[in-house]
């Protein structure tokens, strides 16, 4: 197998698996820990509002309205959750590699 193809496969398997793990965690949280999902929703919406507030008027308001009206807030929350899962997976792998070496 070509090294480039092997690397490409590793990267995409990691991406797909972390996205699936994130969706599974969100689904489990919906049924077993809705308080964590409420916290996540409020935190990410606060980040969107804070970022919008940093932009000058009227750009901040327009950015927030556009983001919410097209459902961008939901995609922002899911994307941020996927990034968080990837960072935890990366940190776990690096720590395991260091401990086993």
Buried (B, 14 or more C-beta within 10 A) or exposed (E): EEEEEEEEEEEEEBEEEBBEBBBEBBEEBEEEEEEBBEEBEEEBBEBBEEBBEEEEEEEBEEBBEEBBEEEBBEEBBBBBBBEBBBEEBEEEEEEEEEEEE
